[in-house]
Amino acid sequence: MNKAELITRMSEKSNLKKKDVEVVLKAFIETVEEALEQKEKVQLIGFGTFETRERAERKGRNPRTKEEITIPASTVPVFKAGKEFKERVNK
């Protein structure tokens, strides 16, 4: 499912106009992104948690040249599904 299909389905379920749903979805995404930039955790009980994790510097290998390279440390976004969400998917 892509973003347009998600907006369509959300519109059908909520009886809101697609334009309104698109505004709400955009606001949701931006709010989560801003929270993660500030190292905050976004927890939606029953759905899941968005958070960031620190990834340490590590050694890797260039697949073409087989040369060893250093992959710099980074912060990565992570989503952990909630219990109810996992149970629904595993029905």
N, C-alpha and C positions, 0 to 999 in steps of 0.2 A: 504494500500500500504506500503510495506517495502522499505528499502533503495535500495536494488537491483532493485526492480520494478521502483522506482523513477529514478534511473540512466538509466535504459533502456528507459523509456519514454522521459527523457531529451535528451538522445542520438538521439532518433528518431526525435524529434522536432528540434534539433540544427544541425543535420547532423555531429556531432562530434563522435569520437570513445568513447566507453564506458569507457575506461581507462582514457581518457582526462576529461570526465564528472565527473568521480569519484574523480580525483585530484581537480577539481574546486569545487565540492560539499564539499570535505573535507576541503579545504581552507576557504570556506564560513563559515562552522560550527566553525572551529577553530578561525576565525576572530571575529565572534559574541561572542563566549565564552570569548575570551580575552578582548573584549570591555566591556562585562558585569562584568568581574572580576575587571575591573578598574572603575566600576560604571558609565560607559558611556551608552548612549542610542543609539540604532541602528534603524534609521527610514528609511523605504523604502516606499516612497510616493506611494499610491495606493494599497500597500500590507499590511503593518502593522508596528508596532514598538515593538522591543525587549528592555526590560529594567528590572531593579531589583527593588524590593520593600522590605522594612524592615518589618519583622513580629515581633511584640512584644512578650515578654515572656508571657505565659498564663497558666492557669490551665487546666488540662485534667483528664481523668479517664481511668485507665487500664481496658479494657473490660472484662478481665478474673477475676480479683480480686476485681474490683470496687473501688480499692484504688485510691485516688486522687494523681496526679503527676504534676510536673511542667515541662512544655514543654519550652525549652530554646528559646531565641530570635534567629532569623535567617534571612538571606537574601535569597529571592527566585526570580528566573527568571520568568518574565511575558511576554506574547505576547498579544498585543492588535491589533486586525484586523483593517485594514484601511477601509474607507468608500466604495471604489470601490470593494474591496475584499468581504465585507459583502453583498453588492448588488448582486454580481455575485453568491454567495452561496445561496442567498434567491430568485433567479429567479424562 
